[in-house]
Amino acid sequence: MYDEAAGDPEHGVAPGTVWEQVPMNWTCPECGARKEDFEMVQI
């Protein structure tokens, strides 16, 4: 799960970065999934 408020600063994504602005080459630090493998779910 990607939290826009937290971002992923350890991997170059600043806090407050909206999902649309996360680089396409970003991968989840927990599971290794690529951005394209994620499905947007509103919570």
C-alpha distance matrix in Angstrom:
0.0 3.8 6.5 9.7 11.9 11.0 10.6 11.0 14.8 15.5 14.7 16.5 14.0 15.6 14.3 14.7 13.9 13.0 10.9 14.3 15.6 13.2 15.6 15.8 16.3 13.1 11.4 8.4 10.4 9.4 10.1 11.9 10.6 11.9 10.8 13.1 11.5 8.5 9.6 9.5 9.4 11.1 10.7
3.8 0.0 3.8 6.3 9.0 8.2 7.1 8.2 11.9 13.3 12.4 13.4 10.6 12.0 10.8 11.1 10.1 9.5 7.8 11.5 12.2 9.9 12.8 13.7 14.5 11.1 10.5 8.2 10.2 10.6 11.8 12.6 11.4 11.7 9.8 12.7 12.2 9.2 10.5 9.6 10.3 11.4 11.5
6.5 3.8 0.0 3.8 5.5 5.4 5.8 8.3 11.4 13.6 13.5 14.0 10.8 10.9 8.6 8.6 8.9 8.7 8.6 12.3 12.8 11.2 14.6 16.2 17.2 13.8 13.7 11.5 12.7 13.2 15.1 16.0 15.2 15.3 13.1 16.1 15.9 12.7 13.3 11.5 11.6 11.4 10.7
9.7 6.3 3.8 0.0 3.8 5.5 5.1 8.6 11.0 14.0 13.6 13.0 9.4 8.9 6.6 5.3 5.5 5.3 6.6 10.0 10.0 9.4 13.1 15.3 16.8 13.7 14.7 13.3 14.8 16.0 17.7 18.0 17.0 16.3 13.5 16.4 17.0 13.9 14.4 12.1 12.7 12.0 12.2
11.9 9.0 5.5 3.8 0.0 3.8 5.8 9.4 10.9 14.1 14.7 14.1 10.6 8.9 5.3 4.5 7.1 8.1 10.2 13.4 12.9 12.5 16.1 18.6 19.8 16.5 17.4 15.7 16.4 17.6 19.9 20.5 19.9 19.5 17.0 20.1 20.6 17.5 17.9 15.5 15.5 14.3 13.6
11.0 8.2 5.4 5.5 3.8 0.0 3.8 6.4 7.9 10.7 11.8 11.8 8.9 7.6 4.5 6.4 8.2 10.1 11.4 14.7 13.8 12.4 15.5 18.1 18.5 14.9 15.4 13.5 13.5 14.7 17.5 18.1 18.2 18.2 16.3 19.7 20.0 17.2 18.4 16.6 16.9 16.3 15.4
10.6 7.1 5.8 5.1 5.8 3.8 0.0 3.8 6.0 9.0 9.0 8.7 5.4 5.2 4.1 6.0 5.9 8.1 8.9 12.0 10.7 8.8 11.8 14.4 14.8 11.4 12.4 11.1 11.6 13.6 15.9 15.8 15.8 15.2 13.3 16.8 17.5 15.1 16.7 15.3 16.4 16.5 16.4
11.0 8.2 8.3 8.6 9.4 6.4 3.8 0.0 3.8 5.5 5.6 6.4 4.7 6.1 6.7 9.5 8.8 11.1 11.1 13.9 12.2 9.5 11.4 13.8 13.2 9.6 10.1 9.0 8.5 11.1 13.7 13.3 14.0 13.7 12.7 16.4 16.9 15.2 17.6 16.9 18.3 19.0 18.9
14.8 11.9 11.4 11.0 10.9 7.9 6.0 3.8 0.0 3.8 5.3 5.0 4.8 4.9 6.7 10.1 9.9 13.1 13.7 16.1 13.7 11.3 12.7 15.7 14.7 11.6 12.7 12.1 11.0 13.9 16.6 16.0 17.1 16.6 15.7 19.5 20.3 18.8 21.2 20.5 21.9 22.3 22.2
15.5 13.3 13.6 14.0 14.1 10.7 9.0 5.5 3.8 0.0 3.8 5.8 7.4 8.6 10.3 13.8 13.3 16.2 16.2 18.6 16.2 13.4 14.0 16.4 14.6 11.5 11.8 11.2 9.1 12.1 15.0 14.3 16.2 16.1 16.1 19.9 20.3 19.3 22.2 22.1 23.6 24.4 24.1
14.7 12.4 13.5 13.6 14.7 11.8 9.0 5.6 5.3 3.8 0.0 3.8 5.9 8.6 11.1 13.9 12.3 14.8 14.2 16.2 13.9 10.7 10.6 12.8 10.8 7.9 8.7 9.1 7.9 11.6 13.7 12.1 13.7 13.0 13.0 16.7 17.5 16.9 20.0 20.2 22.2 23.5 23.7
16.5 13.4 14.0 13.0 14.1 11.8 8.7 6.4 5.0 5.8 3.8 0.0 3.8 6.3 9.6 12.1 10.3 13.2 13.3 14.7 11.7 9.2 9.2 12.2 10.9 8.7 10.8 11.8 11.4 15.0 16.9 15.1 16.0 14.6 13.8 17.4 18.9 18.1 20.9 20.6 22.8 23.7 24.3
14.0 10.6 10.8 9.4 10.6 8.9 5.4 4.7 4.8 7.4 5.9 3.8 0.0 3.8 6.7 8.6 6.6 9.6 9.9 11.7 9.0 6.7 8.2 11.5 11.3 8.6 10.8 11.2 11.6 14.7 16.6 15.3 15.5 14.0 12.4 16.0 17.5 16.1 18.4 17.6 19.6 20.2 20.8
15.6 12.0 10.9 8.9 8.9 7.6 5.2 6.1 4.9 8.6 8.6 6.3 3.8 0.0 3.8 6.2 5.8 9.5 11.2 13.1 10.3 9.2 11.3 14.8 15.0 12.3 14.4 14.3 14.4 17.2 19.5 18.7 18.9 17.6 15.7 19.2 20.6 18.8 20.6 19.2 20.8 20.7 21.0
14.3 10.8 8.6 6.6 5.3 4.5 4.1 6.7 6.7 10.3 11.1 9.6 6.7 3.8 0.0 3.8 5.6 8.8 11.0 13.5 11.6 10.8 13.7 17.0 17.5 14.5 16.0 15.1 15.2 17.3 19.9 19.7 19.7 18.9 16.8 20.2 21.2 18.8 20.1 18.2 19.2 18.6 18.4
14.7 11.1 8.6 5.3 4.5 6.4 6.0 9.5 10.1 13.8 13.9 12.1 8.6 6.2 3.8 0.0 3.8 6.2 9.3 11.5 10.0 10.4 13.8 16.9 18.3 15.6 17.4 16.7 17.5 19.5 21.6 21.4 20.8 19.6 16.8 19.8 21.2 18.4 19.2 16.7 17.6 16.5 16.7
13.9 10.1 8.9 5.5 7.1 8.2 5.9 8.8 9.9 13.3 12.3 10.3 6.6 5.8 5.6 3.8 0.0 3.8 6.5 8.2 6.3 6.7 10.1 13.2 14.8 12.5 14.8 14.7 16.1 18.4 20.0 19.3 18.3 16.7 13.7 16.6 18.4 16.0 17.0 14.9 16.6 16.1 17.0
13.0 9.5 8.7 5.3 8.1 10.1 8.1 11.1 13.1 16.2 14.8 13.2 9.6 9.5 8.8 6.2 3.8 0.0 3.8 5.5 5.5 6.8 10.5 12.8 15.1 13.1 15.1 15.1 17.2 19.0 20.1 19.5 17.9 16.1 12.7 14.9 16.7 14.0 14.3 11.8 13.6 13.1 14.6
10.9 7.8 8.6 6.6 10.2 11.4 8.9 11.1 13.7 16.2 14.2 13.3 9.9 11.2 11.0 9.3 6.5 3.8 0.0 3.8 5.4 5.3 8.8 10.1 12.7 10.7 12.5 12.6 15.3 16.9 17.4 16.7 14.6 12.7 9.1 11.2 13.0 10.4 10.9 8.9 11.3 11.9 13.8
14.3 11.5 12.3 10.0 13.4 14.7 12.0 13.9 16.1 18.6 16.2 14.7 11.7 13.1 13.5 11.5 8.2 5.5 3.8 0.0 3.8 5.7 8.1 9.2 12.5 11.7 14.1 15.0 18.0 19.9 20.0 18.7 16.3 13.7 10.0 11.2 13.8 11.9 12.2 10.4 13.4 13.9 16.5
15.6 12.2 12.8 10.0 12.9 13.8 10.7 12.2 13.7 16.2 13.9 11.7 9.0 10.3 11.6 10.0 6.3 5.5 5.4 3.8 0.0 3.8 6.1 8.7 11.4 10.5 13.6 14.9 17.3 19.8 20.3 18.7 17.0 14.2 11.0 12.9 15.7 14.1 15.2 13.6 16.5 16.9 19.0
13.2 9.9 11.2 9.4 12.5 12.4 8.8 9.5 11.3 13.4 10.7 9.2 6.7 9.2 10.8 10.4 6.7 6.8 5.3 5.7 3.8 0.0 3.8 6.5 8.5 6.9 9.9 11.2 13.5 16.2 16.7 15.0 13.6 11.0 8.1 10.8 13.2 11.9 13.8 13.0 15.9 16.9 18.7
15.6 12.8 14.6 13.1 16.1 15.5 11.8 11.4 12.7 14.0 10.6 9.2 8.2 11.3 13.7 13.8 10.1 10.5 8.8 8.1 6.1 3.8 0.0 3.8 5.4 5.5 9.1 11.7 13.9 16.9 17.0 14.5 13.3 10.1 8.0 10.3 13.2 13.0 15.4 15.3 18.6 20.1 22.0
15.8 13.7 16.2 15.3 18.6 18.1 14.4 13.8 15.7 16.4 12.8 12.2 11.5 14.8 17.0 16.9 13.2 12.8 10.1 9.2 8.7 6.5 3.8 0.0 3.8 5.5 8.4 11.4 14.2 16.8 16.0 13.3 11.5 7.8 6.0 7.3 10.5 11.2 13.7 14.5 18.0 20.2 22.4
16.3 14.5 17.2 16.8 19.8 18.5 14.8 13.2 14.7 14.6 10.8 10.9 11.3 15.0 17.5 18.3 14.8 15.1 12.7 12.5 11.4 8.5 5.4 3.8 0.0 3.8 6.5 10.1 12.2 15.2 14.4 11.2 10.3 7.0 7.0 8.9 11.3 12.5 15.7 16.9 20.3 22.5 24.4
13.1 11.1 13.8 13.7 16.5 14.9 11.4 9.6 11.6 11.5 7.9 8.7 8.6 12.3 14.5 15.6 12.5 13.1 10.7 11.7 10.5 6.9 5.5 5.5 3.8 0.0 3.8 6.9 8.9 12.0 11.9 9.2 8.7 6.2 5.9 9.2 10.7 11.0 14.4 15.3 18.2 20.3 21.7
11.4 10.5 13.7 14.7 17.4 15.4 12.4 10.1 12.7 11.8 8.7 10.8 10.8 14.4 16.0 17.4 14.8 15.1 12.5 14.1 13.6 9.9 9.1 8.4 6.5 3.8 0.0 3.8 6.2 8.7 8.2 5.4 5.4 4.4 5.9 9.1 9.3 9.8 13.5 15.1 17.6 20.1 21.1
8.4 8.2 11.5 13.3 15.7 13.5 11.1 9.0 12.1 11.2 9.1 11.8 11.2 14.3 15.1 16.7 14.7 15.1 12.6 15.0 14.9 11.2 11.7 11.4 10.1 6.9 3.8 0.0 3.8 5.4 5.6 4.8 5.3 6.4 7.5 10.7 9.8 9.4 12.8 14.2 16.0 18.4 18.8
10.4 10.2 12.7 14.8 16.4 13.5 11.6 8.5 11.0 9.1 7.9 11.4 11.6 14.4 15.2 17.5 16.1 17.2 15.3 18.0 17.3 13.5 13.9 14.2 12.2 8.9 6.2 3.8 0.0 3.8 6.0 5.8 8.2 9.7 11.1 14.4 13.4 13.1 16.4 17.6 19.0 21.1 21.0
9.4 10.6 13.2 16.0 17.6 14.7 13.6 11.1 13.9 12.1 11.6 15.0 14.7 17.2 17.3 19.5 18.4 19.0 16.9 19.9 19.8 16.2 16.9 16.8 15.2 12.0 8.7 5.4 3.8 0.0 3.8 6.1 8.3 11.0 12.6 15.5 13.5 13.0 16.0 17.4 18.3 20.5 20.0
10.1 11.8 15.1 17.7 19.9 17.5 15.9 13.7 16.6 15.0 13.7 16.9 16.6 19.5 19.9 21.6 20.0 20.1 17.4 20.0 20.3 16.7 17.0 16.0 14.4 11.9 8.2 5.6 6.0 3.8 0.0 3.8 5.6 9.0 11.3 13.4 11.0 11.3 14.4 16.6 17.7 20.5 20.5
11.9 12.6 16.0 18.0 20.5 18.1 15.8 13.3 16.0 14.3 12.1 15.1 15.3 18.7 19.7 21.4 19.3 19.5 16.7 18.7 18.7 15.0 14.5 13.3 11.2 9.2 5.4 4.8 5.8 6.1 3.8 0.0 3.8 6.4 9.5 11.6 9.9 11.0 14.6 17.0 18.8 21.7 22.2
10.6 11.4 15.2 17.0 19.9 18.2 15.8 14.0 17.1 16.2 13.7 16.0 15.5 18.9 19.7 20.8 18.3 17.9 14.6 16.3 17.0 13.6 13.3 11.5 10.3 8.7 5.4 5.3 8.2 8.3 5.6 3.8 0.0 3.8 6.6 8.1 6.1 7.5 11.2 13.8 15.9 19.1 20.1
11.9 11.7 15.3 16.3 19.5 18.2 15.2 13.7 16.6 16.1 13.0 14.6 14.0 17.6 18.9 19.6 16.7 16.1 12.7 13.7 14.2 11.0 10.1 7.8 7.0 6.2 4.4 6.4 9.7 11.0 9.0 6.4 3.8 0.0 3.8 5.4 5.3 7.1 10.8 13.2 16.0 19.1 20.6
10.8 9.8 13.1 13.5 17.0 16.3 13.3 12.7 15.7 16.1 13.0 13.8 12.4 15.7 16.8 16.8 13.7 12.7 9.1 10.0 11.0 8.1 8.0 6.0 7.0 5.9 5.9 7.5 11.1 12.6 11.3 9.5 6.6 3.8 0.0 3.8 5.3 5.5 8.8 10.3 13.5 16.2 18.2
13.1 12.7 16.1 16.4 20.1 19.7 16.8 16.4 19.5 19.9 16.7 17.4 16.0 19.2 20.2 19.8 16.6 14.9 11.2 11.2 12.9 10.8 10.3 7.3 8.9 9.2 9.1 10.7 14.4 15.5 13.4 11.6 8.1 5.4 3.8 0.0 3.8 5.5 8.0 10.3 13.7 16.8 19.2
11.5 12.2 15.9 17.0 20.6 20.0 17.5 16.9 20.3 20.3 17.5 18.9 17.5 20.6 21.2 21.2 18.4 16.7 13.0 13.8 15.7 13.2 13.2 10.5 11.3 10.7 9.3 9.8 13.4 13.5 11.0 9.9 6.1 5.3 5.3 3.8 0.0 3.8 6.7 10.0 12.7 16.2 18.2
8.5 9.2 12.7 13.9 17.5 17.2 15.1 15.2 18.8 19.3 16.9 18.1 16.1 18.8 18.8 18.4 16.0 14.0 10.4 11.9 14.1 11.9 13.0 11.2 12.5 11.0 9.8 9.4 13.1 13.0 11.3 11.0 7.5 7.1 5.5 5.5 3.8 0.0 3.8 6.5 9.2 12.5 14.5
9.6 10.5 13.3 14.4 17.9 18.4 16.7 17.6 21.2 22.2 20.0 20.9 18.4 20.6 20.1 19.2 17.0 14.3 10.9 12.2 15.2 13.8 15.4 13.7 15.7 14.4 13.5 12.8 16.4 16.0 14.4 14.6 11.2 10.8 8.8 8.0 6.7 3.8 0.0 3.8 6.3 9.9 12.3
9.5 9.6 11.5 12.1 15.5 16.6 15.3 16.9 20.5 22.1 20.2 20.6 17.6 19.2 18.2 16.7 14.9 11.8 8.9 10.4 13.6 13.0 15.3 14.5 16.9 15.3 15.1 14.2 17.6 17.4 16.6 17.0 13.8 13.2 10.3 10.3 10.0 6.5 3.8 0.0 3.8 6.6 9.6
9.4 10.3 11.6 12.7 15.5 16.9 16.4 18.3 21.9 23.6 22.2 22.8 19.6 20.8 19.2 17.6 16.6 13.6 11.3 13.4 16.5 15.9 18.6 18.0 20.3 18.2 17.6 16.0 19.0 18.3 17.7 18.8 15.9 16.0 13.5 13.7 12.7 9.2 6.3 3.8 0.0 3.8 6.3
11.1 11.4 11.4 12.0 14.3 16.3 16.5 19.0 22.3 24.4 23.5 23.7 20.2 20.7 18.6 16.5 16.1 13.1 11.9 13.9 16.9 16.9 20.1 20.2 22.5 20.3 20.1 18.4 21.1 20.5 20.5 21.7 19.1 19.1 16.2 16.8 16.2 12.5 9.9 6.6 3.8 0.0 3.8
10.7 11.5 10.7 12.2 13.6 15.4 16.4 18.9 22.2 24.1 23.7 24.3 20.8 21.0 18.4 16.7 17.0 14.6 13.8 16.5 19.0 18.7 22.0 22.4 24.4 21.7 21.1 18.8 21.0 20.0 20.5 22.2 20.1 20.6 18.2 19.2 18.2 14.5 12.3 9.6 6.3 3.8 0.0
